[in-house]
Amino acid sequence: MYRKMLSLRFPRKIVDEPIAVNLVKKFDLSFNILKAVIYPRKEGLMVLELSGHRKNFQKGVRYLKSIGVKVESIGEDIRRNEKKCIQCGACTAVCPTGALYIKRPEMEVIFDKERCIACEWCVPACPARAMEISFNKVLLG
């Protein structure tokens, strides 16, 4: 099973098409929508985890690009500035994947980048502004 976090930008002319359904039906892919901002007649953004067999995944990405969707792989999109972090744990309360958690008994906040899905919920939750967005997305070829 192949799995990757993707950022999809939809041009306004196709936001009302059943693109996610087509990924399931035509390419036998599964997805988990992590963030979506899509309005009628405006550009849309969706962050999702797409999974399936590698060959189907590649066909699905080609399909998305062929209809005008900008597809980007999400790398280490969120990072923690260790100098700013005050170890308060506020970020751990909003992290949906457990990428941010408190190590006990030390009470140290740990950031596991491998589990981060780049939902960005930790960014506004951090009072010290230690959680930062780095825009190092890589275009899929």
C-alpha distance (Angstrom), angle and dihedral (degrees) to the residues before:
residue distance angle dihedral
M1 . . .
Y2 3.80 . .
R3 3.81 118.8 .
K4 3.79 132.9 -178.0
M5 3.79 139.2 166.8
L6 3.78 111.7 -123.9
S7 3.76 138.3 -174.0
L8 3.82 112.7 -147.8
R9 3.80 123.4 -165.3
F10 3.77 114.1 -165.2
P11 3.80 122.3 -157.7
R12 3.79 111.3 -128.1
K13 3.81 93.6 -110.8
I14 3.83 92.4 67.6
V15 3.83 104.8 34.8
D16 3.80 92.1 105.9
E17 3.81 95.4 52.5
P18 3.85 120.2 103.9
I19 3.79 94.6 -112.4
A20 3.82 98.2 150.4
V21 3.81 90.9 48.2
N22 3.81 89.6 52.2
L23 3.81 90.5 53.8
V24 3.80 88.8 56.4
K25 3.80 99.4 40.9
K26 3.80 101.8 36.2
F27 3.81 100.7 33.8
D28 3.82 104.3 25.1
L29 3.81 92.1 -123.6
S30 3.79 129.6 150.1
F31 3.76 124.5 -145.1
N32 3.76 141.0 -171.0
I33 3.80 114.1 -157.1
L34 3.79 109.2 -140.5
K35 3.78 99.2 173.7
A36 3.80 133.3 1.7
V37 3.77 134.0 178.9
I38 3.78 109.2 175.6
Y39 3.80 125.6 153.6
P40 3.82 129.3 175.7
R41 3.80 113.2 -90.6
K42 3.84 93.2 3.5
E43 3.80 133.9 95.4
G44 3.80 112.5 -84.8
L45 3.80 133.3 -146.9
M46 3.79 126.3 -158.4
V47 3.78 129.0 176.2
L48 3.77 112.7 -162.6
E49 3.74 144.4 158.6
L50 3.80 107.5 -123.4
S51 3.79 120.8 -164.5
G52 3.78 140.7 175.4
H53 3.77 139.7 96.2
R54 3.81 111.7 -25.7
K55 3.81 94.0 -118.6
N56 3.82 91.6 51.2
F57 3.80 90.2 45.5
Q58 3.81 90.8 54.9
K59 3.82 91.6 47.2
G60 3.80 89.9 49.5
V61 3.81 92.4 51.5
R62 3.82 90.2 48.4
Y63 3.81 88.8 51.4
L64 3.81 91.5 51.3
K65 3.80 92.0 50.1
S66 3.80 92.2 46.2
I67 3.81 91.3 59.2
G68 3.81 92.8 47.6
V69 3.81 103.5 -95.0
K70 3.80 114.1 144.7
V71 3.82 105.2 -133.9
E72 3.79 121.6 -161.2
S73 3.76 130.0 174.9
I74 3.77 113.1 -131.5
G75 3.75 113.0 -129.3
E76 3.77 122.9 172.6
D77 3.76 93.4 -26.0
I78 3.81 96.4 160.0
R79 3.78 124.7 46.6
R80 3.77 135.6 174.8
N81 3.78 120.4 -126.3
E82 3.81 100.2 -139.1
K83 3.81 92.6 -161.5
K84 3.81 92.5 57.5
C85 3.82 97.2 41.3
I86 3.81 112.7 105.6
Q87 3.85 94.5 -174.1
C88 3.82 92.8 -119.0
G89 3.83 94.6 141.6
A90 3.82 96.5 -136.5
C91 3.81 89.7 129.3
T92 3.80 92.3 56.6
A93 3.81 91.3 63.0
V94 3.81 93.1 62.3
C95 3.82 101.9 35.4
P96 3.83 106.8 112.2
T97 3.82 95.9 -164.4
G98 3.78 102.6 41.6
A99 3.81 91.6 -113.5
L100 3.80 85.4 134.8
Y101 3.78 113.9 48.9
I102 3.78 141.6 147.5
K103 3.79 117.0 -105.0
R104 3.78 109.7 -141.7
P105 2.99 139.8 -114.8
E106 3.83 88.6 12.3
M107 3.84 91.3 55.2
E108 3.81 88.9 -140.8
V109 3.81 119.8 153.1
I110 3.81 110.1 -124.7
F111 3.81 124.7 -161.5
D112 3.82 114.0 -155.8
K113 3.82 104.2 -166.2
E114 3.81 91.6 -168.6
R115 3.81 90.8 65.5
C116 3.83 95.3 43.2
I117 3.81 114.3 112.2
A118 3.81 95.3 -173.8
C119 3.81 93.8 -118.2
E120 3.84 87.7 146.4
W121 3.83 94.1 -141.4
C122 3.80 90.4 127.6
V123 3.82 93.4 58.1
P124 3.83 98.4 72.0
A125 3.84 91.5 32.8
C126 3.82 93.2 61.5
P127 3.83 110.1 91.0
A128 3.82 91.4 -165.9
R129 3.85 92.0 50.0
A130 3.81 89.5 -127.2
M131 3.82 93.6 139.7
E132 3.79 107.9 82.1
I133 3.78 135.4 -178.7
S134 3.79 116.3 -127.3
F135 3.76 113.8 -168.5
N136 3.78 100.2 -143.8
K137 3.78 98.9 136.1
V138 3.77 116.4 155.2
L139 3.79 122.0 -140.8
L140 3.78 112.7 -122.5
G141 3.77 112.1 -126.4
